Amino acid sequence: MKQLFFFGIILSLSTTFLTAQDASLLTIDRIFNSNEFQLKRAQQIRWVDNGEGYITKERSAAVNNGMDLIRYNSADQKAKLFLSAKNLIPAGKEKPLRIANFEISADQQKVLIFTNTKRVWRSNTKGDYWIFDKYSGKLTQIGKEFEAGSLMFAKFASDNQLVAYVQGFNLYVENIATGKTTQLTTDGTDDIINGTFDWVYEEEFGCRDGFRWNENGTQIAFWQLNASKIKNFLMINNTDDIYSKAIPVQYPKVGEEPSSCKVGVVGIEKKKIHWIKLEGNSIENYIPRMQWVGKNTLLIQQLNRKQNTLKIYRHNTKNRKTSLIYTEKSTTWVDISYPDATANNWGMNDLRIVDDGKAFLRMVETEDYRRVYKILIKNGKSTLITRNKADVASVYGHSNKQLFFSASPKTSTQRYLFSSNLNGKQKAKRLTPNNYSGINNYNVSPNGKYAIHNHQSHEKPTSVHFVSLPNHKIIKTLVENDRHLTKVQKLKLPTTEFFSVKTEDGIEVDGKMLKPHDFDKNKKYPVIFYVYGEPWGAVANDTWNSLWNVMLTQKGYVVIAMDNRGTPCLKGSAWRKSIYRKIGIVNSRDQAMAAKKILKRSYLDNDRVAVWGWSGGGSMTLNLMFRYPEIYKTGIAVAAVANQLLYDNVYQERYMGIPQENKADFVEGSPVNHAKNLKGNLLIIHGTADDNVHYQNAELLVNELIKENKQFDLMIYPNRSHGIYEGKNTRRHLYTLMTNYFLKNVPVE
């Protein structure tokens, strides 16, 4: 139920250009059917030599449609060709391999290329792997005896002689020189999953790559999931043949038992698997993280099903002893991945190992703020690192002595880089200069001397710089979107206002308001609220404005986004945790009461108020339309969870509890149970191939509305997933539909 659309820029990949009648006004076609406003993006990088250099891909001047790998010195940005696209042309082929991703061996003499990728759920994690050997000059495909595009997560051992990968839910090791392949697991099926994960582990824990080499390449630790008891949810494809096709997805609904999970260690020489025994039942506990520390020590994180107790174990693979070194408990839930709507930190982030392997860092929700602690691996003793009375948003990196993290003590709508000494004796110091107001994200080098700095705000689109630390001096500009900014500045642009209102419940809610370019305080304007409101995202951030929102303001709308309690704002632990067992209740009331307050402004027309949202925001939209019909007259709910009992167990049980124990909370928080109160105009939008929030939600809601004799509008997108983007013209059609619905039902005078 993660949100898919923030207040960020909406772009099209199409190359067709359609000229608008008035260059200062936006149209759907200009936004979604042209590349007129396309933003530049920075290429991925790989730090090398502890951060003294990095490697990135750039268009090749020598090979059409090819990409070279270039190595840059961090200090002076001197460039050197690391791998030419010429070397990536397979024998008998004319075109080089397309580099979707790449990995550099420890000795920097081999390059692993990921290509011909295929989507698995959200991301392209299946494909082909090739290795270019700089010593021999040979390009070799690994796993070539398997079906094309079927390998996953290939990675080098530290000796640079072996590579391991997953194929068909089994783990393999291949000798790079000889091509000899050794199968390490043999029981892999759709139900017994080795080296990767099931749907819910990927979606809710960010788990994809399910195995790890140890430090000297002699052992591999891997996850095994037993999903044999997980029921299949069937999605139906009605359009690709004259007979419908069922598409099964192993999907554990809330209240259903999860897959059992365990960690195995296999030695490369003997190929014998040792299964690690942890406390508790493997079905009633998750293992969302596991990592090596050195060649014989594993750190394993275990989370109970209620997700209110985290245990971290130290396992010695030599003597096979397991010790519990750290326990963290909460009256609500314990986070593994900390959601931050301003940073791309969703994924499988390992604990950061510091003090020469003697300790790790852990972000903890304390009674007041989210803080970073250092935990000794030997005995679990903890030291507070971030002593400021403020929340940590995310951790960006560390050096031998310093921790680099994101925070914004003065306003939750922005983010800045701070550093703190790892000995816990220093208050945090802000490193981001004052002229970078807005959202700042960083990729800090391993040695802490350099960083890739991404910046954006409501006034400036994304720019990317290579900077030195701690002085934050720009060494090189990697991306500037001056052309985009120039194009946008020729438009009639809204005024952006950040505000805070106190509700009748005494809750301070932050908001972001976009007013029309020709705003007149003596007029009455229709209002469109954009909402999300759940623990996985915030919407009122100081980011570059969506062009669709700009277009709506040009048509005469005021567009508002606000963040209620339960969202990952930097407003203290109590703010974030107050939504526990109250999703749909606390968040919708905060939104409605804040709307009541802001709608007292004389220029906002209380009779023309609309609301819309996607995923969790779609659920919020339904709750607002059903619970507060006196406020919201029109709503658009995209990919909404209508009944919380239909969503997956990991997400819903984390924030709501287990329905066998408190089902009444699920019933009260679910929009479908309040559908009888609908009074306004409602458009329901859903994709039939949504593996995340099933189309089932839309049909059950439709049945309830019919039962209550409530009229509504419905748009179904066949075979579209949660993002509703597959197929020609889909996004253009979707946003045309929503625009027209607002214009019809919330008219502009």
C-alpha angles and dihedrals in degrees: 000000000000113000116251102193126054130169086284129122119287113217138180127221092205118112097208113115121210118187116226120223091235115034091206093059128071126226132189089253094053090052101040107021104045140050092227094118100031115153122221118237131204119244120244116264136205116213113224134184092027091301099313087113142013137202125220138166123252135176112277119240091200102048125048112239089000130129125218124204111232127194118213128194107233097217100051102010093234108167130220130179107252100175128001123218085233088072092054098064108109118225111278093017131105101203128064122242115274107243109224091163139344141201129201121219119239092257090046090233098108131053123200113209123200112204145148088045129191130201120252109186105308102355142037101255101148124073147100128305128210130182125211113201111207091196095057099023090229127142112208133179115223123213089017092153089067129080113286114267095013104111124101137198100351113187140170126253114231092254089064090226101092136050126193129202145161123250125170092353092303131107122238137183122205130194105230096209099045101026090229110156124206122194111220100183126034106179099072116136138141085283103037103056118191124186097000138048147252124255098272096047089054096044100043105026098031089238117157112128104063107186139059135200116224121238098272099034097247099113140033124207115202143173122243119195124193106208096166092117095047111107121230118243108210122221115192126225107202100166111056097065140014087255120057119246125215116223111200122210122186097232124166108209120213109285092026120112115260126232114283112247136198139166123236131191120208125190114224094222102044097027091214117145121224114197115212116228116218131181118275137016114318090222094053094048135060126215101206098163139030131163144166124249104193123327102307108025127086128189110208124189117208123189122190119233093257086053093222097111126056121190124188118200132195113215125190109208091196099059093016093230119151123202130186105228105166137028126183122185134185137185087224118022140317117231122225096179112028111222115226117173091209100054136055095234098131107121145064103320114178124218109271110248115216141167094049093305096313098109145021134213124239131183110223133189102228125186091278113017144005106261140175120243131188113225123197111230091212098060110355095249109160134214124192110237104177106056100169116111093246141087125269110225099192141334116248102183148301142231129203091286109013138067118208117203145157122252142145112195096177103045131014093211093072139053133211138178117256132178131207133181115258092227089071093235100107132074114234119270125209114236102177109096119242093247091069098075112169132035118353123183127181143199102201120203118243092253093048093235099109141027143186104237121204117191135180139153138168087274100045133040121227118304125179126206136177106229139180121234143263092007093050092221115168110242096172138359109230101178132014121174096201092134091053091046091050090051093048093046089061089063127087097260131200126240111249117216126184113204144167127216131189113223125217086261090061094252118144108221122190120218145180121215129192115200126194118267091245094044115171116190090207092062130079116240131196113239132221116193117202111203143181109152106171130111095268102066152013128212108191095077128137095255136136109284122254112251090225089058089048089052091050090053089049088057090054106268129131108221119206134184123185135180119224130195113293095043117114094258119147093249102114137282095280090058093054097041098045090088093066109133088354105085107145092022111057095030096048092047092051090050094047095045091047089049091052089053098047092043088065087079106110096232095057116089110224091197093059105053124141133178133194140172145161129238105333085009089055089054089049090051091054092048092049093048092048101037100037107029090150089068106034116053100174132027140181115199115191120194091341129180100233095178120030090209088069097060128088123285101236097056100035096042091048093060102024108031126237113314093223086067103036109012092151090070091056092048094049094046096048116098094215090069091060099043091112088075096063112129106154138058115297129187116191117199125186141156117231092218094054102138091179106049102018122229083236086083092063094048095049090048090049090052091051093049090049091050089053091045092240118157118224144151126251134195120184122191109205117229093355119137130221091291094052094215106113118110133037116304094359100132093043090051093047096052092042088055093050094044092051091047091056093045091051100043102028099037124197113230 
